[in-house]
């Protein structure tokens, strides 16, 4: 996880921003954030990217996702 320069990778910050890190893994990340401006910036960029993606994939208000069943011809019974 650590890149050797007392910084964490961009991928690690993206995982952290998406909530993919365990509580145990979050502790050293959060301690590092208190003192490292470079990693604060990486996390801010990851957060911004996530918000952009969420905004781009959001449906207009009042619209619901529609789930469609697979076509009957695609299902084969043995």
C-alpha positions as CSV (number, residue, x, y, z in Angstrom):
1,X,0.0,0.0,0.0
2,X,2.8,2.5,0.8
3,X,4.9,3.6,-2.1
4,X,8.1,4.0,-0.1
5,X,8.1,7.8,0.1
6,X,5.8,7.9,3.1
7,X,2.9,8.5,0.8
8,X,0.1,6.3,-0.3
9,X,-0.7,5.6,-3.9
10,X,-3.5,7.3,-5.9
11,X,-5.2,3.9,-6.1
12,X,-5.2,3.6,-2.3
13,X,-6.8,7.0,-2.0
14,X,-9.4,6.1,-4.6
15,X,-10.3,2.9,-2.6
16,X,-10.5,5.0,0.6
17,X,-12.8,7.5,-1.0
18,X,-15.1,4.8,-2.3
19,X,-15.2,3.2,1.1
20,X,-13.3,0.0,0.1
21,X,-10.8,0.1,2.9
22,X,-11.3,-1.7,6.1
23,X,-11.5,0.2,9.4
24,X,-8.0,-1.2,10.2
25,X,-6.6,0.0,6.9
26,X,-8.2,3.4,7.3
27,X,-6.3,4.3,10.5
28,X,-2.8,4.8,9.0
29,X,-4.4,6.6,6.0
30,X,-6.2,9.1,8.2
31,X,-3.2,9.7,10.4
32,X,-1.1,10.4,7.3
33,X,-3.7,12.8,6.0
34,X,-3.3,14.9,9.1
35,X,0.3,15.8,8.0
36,X,0.6,15.3,4.3
37,X,-0.7,18.0,1.9
38,X,0.2,16.0,-1.2
39,X,-2.0,13.1,-0.1
40,X,-4.8,15.5,1.0
41,X,-4.7,16.7,-2.6
42,X,-4.8,13.2,-4.0
43,X,-7.8,12.4,-1.9
44,X,-9.6,15.6,-2.9
45,X,-9.0,14.6,-6.6
46,X,-10.4,11.1,-6.0
47,X,-13.5,12.6,-4.2
48,X,-14.0,15.0,-7.1
49,X,-13.8,12.2,-9.7
50,X,-16.2,10.1,-7.8
51,X,-18.7,13.0,-7.6
52,X,-18.4,13.6,-11.3
53,X,-19.0,9.9,-12.1
54,X,-22.0,9.8,-9.8
55,X,-23.4,12.9,-11.4
56,X,-22.9,11.6,-14.9
57,X,-24.6,8.3,-14.1
58,X,-27.5,9.8,-12.1
59,X,-30.9,9.5,-13.7
60,X,-33.1,12.6,-14.0
61,X,-35.3,13.2,-11.0
62,X,-38.5,11.2,-11.2
63,X,-36.9,8.6,-13.5
64,X,-36.6,5.0,-12.4
65,X,-34.2,2.4,-13.6
66,X,-35.9,-0.4,-15.5
67,X,-34.7,-3.9,-15.2
68,X,-35.4,-6.0,-18.1
69,X,-35.6,-9.8,-18.0
70,X,-33.4,-11.7,-20.4
71,X,-35.2,-12.6,-23.6
72,X,-36.9,-16.0,-23.5
73,X,-34.9,-17.2,-26.4
74,X,-31.7,-16.6,-24.6
75,X,-32.7,-19.0,-21.8
76,X,-32.2,-22.6,-22.6
77,X,-33.7,-25.4,-20.5
78,X,-31.9,-28.7,-20.3
